[in-house]
């Protein structure tokens, strides 16, 4: 479903209301001295500045010698960008993408995380070109996250496939590249990922680490495997409640993973990712019944 925003709302999202010139610079200079965040003032700045004006005032701070200041500049850009409707965020995304080249590895990881929250349509030609060039350096910090970001946004498939075919590629690096290629529909990469996952024992580690990677691909065969595992009643997983020592069915964790991904899934999750139900056994019965009747379910490919 597409949502259309009246021009009035676009004006509000991208126009200054009561912001005064230099307010960002004043705040960040105070922040440099105290390292204290004023959430009220930050919220005001982010809401009242236009995106273009905010990025312009942040320009000097994106290259500040202190990582703390660059971090705050990226944060402002991310928060403002998320306030604006998809399709009108390219200024924010393009500036954040440049942060992938930051000298601080921790900030690179943070920026990649920010970018995962946007939409593929928000990555313009400049952003795509920058990401494509960075994909060639498999030794850069957080390369796996970058590869998966590229897969989500549909960027650099040719570059990634050339790397995927190279011999001697570290196993972990090849895994992330294969996931990205699978997300972009590369069949042999999807087969590689699925075969790797199917060899792993079904336990909490698989639910917490293996299946989320598989679900990231948004490919039907990957989701189908998760649906198959959801049908098992074997108690092979640890309870999320530390006071409960008995093992529980892994199906509950799989339900939480599938809820945001399968369109019209009968049980939803809250903002924390926890199933929105007081009766897990009944929720599982409901989900299994629904999946048995909806084998041709649709997959949500619009989110990371």
URWO-V8889 format. One record per pair of residues at least 24 apart in sequence whose ideal C-beta (glycine too) atoms are under 7 Angstrom apart, sorted by the first residue. I is the first residue (numbers start at 1). J is the second residue. Records with the same first field share a line. If there is no record, write none. Layout:
I->J, J
This chain:
5->85
10->85, 88
13->83, 84, 85
14->50, 51, 84, 88
15->50
16->48, 49, 50, 53
17->48
18->48
19->45, 48, 49
24->49, 54, 57, 58
25->57
28->61, 69, 72
31->72
32->66, 69
35->68
46->76, 79, 80
49->80
51->80, 81, 84, 91, 92
52->91
54->80
55->91, 95
67->104, 107
70->102, 107
71->107, 110
74->99, 107, 110, 111, 114
78->114
81->118
82->117
86->119, 121, 122
87->121
89->118, 122
90->122, 124
93->118, 122, 123, 127
94->124, 126, 127
97->127, 130, 131
98->130
100->134, 146
105->141, 142
108->141, 142
109->141, 142, 145
112->142, 145, 146, 149
115->149
116->149, 152, 304
119->302
120->152, 153, 154
123->153, 155
128->155
131->155, 156
132->156, 159
135->159, 160
138->163, 173
143->173, 176
144->176
147->176, 177, 180
148->176, 179, 180, 216
150->180
151->179, 180, 181, 183, 184
152->183, 304
154->184
157->181, 184
161->186
164->189
179->213, 216, 217
182->217, 219
183->216, 217, 218
190->217, 219, 221, 222
193->217
194->221, 222, 225
198->225
202->229, 236, 250
203->236, 237
204->237, 238
207->237, 250, 253, 254
211->254, 257
212->257
215->257, 261
218->299, 301
220->299
223->261, 262, 299
226->254, 257, 258
227->291
229->254
230->254, 255
231->288
251->284
252->280, 284
255->283, 284, 287
261->299, 300
262->297, 299
263->297, 298, 299, 300
266->290
